[in-house]
Amino acid sequence: MKIYTKTGDKGTTALYGGTRVPKHNLRIDSYGTVDELNSWMGLLRDQPVDAHVKSTIISIQDRLFTIGAILATPPEKEMLKNGKQRLNIPRIKEEDITYLEQEMDKMEADLPQMTHFILPGGHQSVSFCHITRTVCRRAERLASELNEHTSIDEMVLKYLNRLSDYLFMLGRKMSHNLGAEEIKWIPSKEN
């Protein structure tokens, strides 16, 4: 199979199930942003993190592919005529969200208590983590907007929300492990 199909040369693409839509369609923007997020997760995996974090990131990347497939499927194409599910992929489950929460709890136990907002930065790897977190938040906003127009699996929204929290904690943990300074945001008293 060739990588180029030429079917998108006029600015349209096919959703799972064959429906063609403009490439700027909200559904395309939603799963395209999840794809971007997955690429940033790969960059995080390439940073100086331990084997457990690398394994966790690979697991997250797998879930992001699942989310991309869910978002790429319009509701009317989710089920076959015989009533079976069209997508032969696992769904996002409550256990996936619980796993992220447990990982955050473990990281938080090793960190000083946070008393202020923290300015992103301190080390290039930590900055990559903060960028990944903001891409995750954008993916969440787009999925939320898509959900207003057509219902999507609520676990997708929940997972993206928890993932952005996980990425914030991972940034703090990376700062700690790399000896990077966390600069507190203290609002200026000047106007």
Buried (B, 14 or more C-beta within 10 A) or exposed (E): EEEEEEEEEEEBBEBBBEBEBEEEBBBBBBBBBBBBBBEBBEBBBEBEBEEEBBEBBEBBBBBBEBBBBBBBBBEEBBEEEEEEEEBEEEBBEEEBBEBBEEBBEEBBEEEEEEEEEBEBBBBEBBBBBBBBBBBBBBBBEBBBEBBEEEEBBEBBBBBBBBBBBBBBBBBBBBBBBBEBEBBEEEEEEEE
